[in-house]
Amino acid sequence: MPENQFIAVADEGELQPDEMKAFEIEGRRLLLVFTNEEYFVVDEMCTHEDYSLALGCIKNGQIKCSLHGSYFDLQTGQPNEEPADEPICSYAVKVADGKVMVNPAQRRN
């Protein structure tokens, strides 16, 4: 996929604050998150035990894995709470023409 290609994954306003939506692009499982009036796209799976972060919750700009309690920063993907010690990927997101778009080839971290 070209470095500058963004793909629409949701309508703007589709998600409520602290809500998320799982989706797949080119076999990659990703998660769209809306919090603090900003959209984020991160890998769906926790790096600690391959558990879906879609089952967790959003708090203070972080996503929590409900299996073992690790928190990941939505901006950087960095784990902020053990047991996870590997970051998740965070991807470039933009809103254009009422669509939330992601570029899965362009990582934020």
BELTA-V508391 format. One record per pair of residues at least 12 apart in sequence whose C-alpha atoms are under 10 Angstrom apart, sorted by the first residue. I is the first residue (numbers start at 1). J is the second residue. Records with the same first field share a line. If there is no record, write none. Layout:
I = J + J
This chain:
1 = 26 + 103 + 104 + 105 + 106
2 = 103 + 104 + 105 + 106
3 = 103 + 104 + 105 + 106 + 107
4 = 92 + 102 + 103 + 104 + 105 + 106
5 = 101 + 102 + 103 + 104 + 105 + 106
6 = 92 + 93 + 94 + 95 + 100 + 101 + 102 + 103 + 104 + 105 + 106
7 = 25 + 93 + 94 + 99 + 100 + 101 + 102 + 103 + 104
8 = 93 + 94 + 95 + 96 + 98 + 99 + 100 + 101 + 102 + 103
9 = 21 + 22 + 23 + 24 + 25 + 31 + 32 + 41 + 93 + 99 + 100 + 101 + 102
10 = 23 + 32 + 95 + 98 + 99 + 100 + 101 + 102
11 = 95 + 96 + 97 + 98 + 99 + 100 + 101
12 = 34 + 39 + 95 + 96 + 97 + 98 + 99 + 100 + 101
13 = 34 + 98 + 99 + 100
14 = 34 + 99 + 100
15 = 32 + 33 + 34 + 35 + 39
16 = 33 + 34 + 35 + 37
17 = 33 + 34 + 35 + 36 + 37 + 38 + 39 + 58
18 = 33 + 34 + 35 + 36 + 37 + 38 + 39 + 57 + 58 + 59 + 60 + 61 + 62 + 63
19 = 32 + 33 + 34 + 35 + 54 + 57 + 58
20 = 32 + 33 + 34 + 35 + 39 + 40 + 41 + 53 + 54 + 55 + 56 + 57 + 58 + 63
21 = 33 + 34 + 41 + 44 + 54
22 = 41 + 42 + 43 + 44 + 52 + 53 + 54 + 55
23 = 41 + 43 + 44
24 = 43 + 44
25 = 102 + 103 + 104
26 = 104
28 = 43 + 44 + 45 + 104
29 = 42 + 43 + 44 + 45 + 52
30 = 42 + 43 + 44 + 45 + 52 + 53 + 54 + 89 + 90 + 91 + 104
31 = 43 + 44 + 45 + 52 + 53 + 54 + 90
32 = 44 + 54 + 91 + 93 + 100 + 101 + 102
33 = 54 + 58 + 61 + 62 + 63 + 74
34 = 58 + 61
35 = 58 + 59 + 60 + 61 + 62 + 74
36 = 59 + 60 + 61
38 = 61 + 93 + 94 + 95
39 = 74 + 75 + 92 + 93 + 94 + 95 + 100 + 101 + 102
40 = 61 + 74 + 75 + 90 + 91 + 92 + 93 + 94 + 100 + 101 + 102 + 108
41 = 74 + 75 + 77 + 89 + 90 + 91 + 92 + 93 + 101 + 102 + 103 + 104 + 107 + 108
42 = 63 + 72 + 73 + 74 + 75 + 76 + 77 + 88 + 89 + 90 + 91 + 92 + 102 + 104 + 107 + 108
43 = 77 + 87 + 88 + 89 + 90 + 91 + 104
44 = 88 + 89
45 = 65 + 88 + 89
46 = 63 + 64 + 65 + 66 + 67 + 68 + 70 + 71 + 72 + 79 + 84 + 86 + 87 + 88
47 = 65 + 70 + 72 + 79 + 83 + 84 + 85 + 86 + 87 + 88 + 89
48 = 65 + 67 + 68 + 70 + 79 + 82 + 83 + 84 + 85 + 86 + 87 + 88
49 = 65 + 67 + 68 + 83 + 84
50 = 67
51 = 65 + 66 + 67 + 68
52 = 65 + 66 + 67
53 = 65 + 66 + 67 + 70 + 71 + 72
54 = 66
55 = 67
56 = 69 + 70 + 71
57 = 71
58 = 71 + 72 + 73 + 74
59 = 71 + 72 + 73
60 = 73 + 74
61 = 73 + 74 + 75
62 = 74 + 75 + 76 + 77 + 78 + 79 + 80
63 = 77 + 79 + 80
64 = 79 + 80 + 81
65 = 81 + 84
68 = 81 + 82 + 83 + 84
69 = 81 + 82 + 83 + 84
70 = 82 + 83 + 84 + 85
71 = 83 + 84
72 = 84 + 85 + 86 + 87 + 88 + 89
73 = 87 + 88 + 90
74 = 88 + 89 + 90 + 91 + 108
75 = 89 + 90 + 91 + 92 + 108 + 109
76 = 88 + 89 + 90 + 91 + 107 + 108 + 109
77 = 89 + 90 + 91 + 108 + 109
78 = 90 + 109
87 = 109
88 = 109
89 = 104 + 106 + 107 + 108 + 109
90 = 104 + 106 + 107 + 108 + 109
91 = 103 + 104 + 105 + 106 + 107 + 108 + 109
92 = 104 + 105 + 106 + 107 + 108 + 109
93 = 106 + 107 + 108
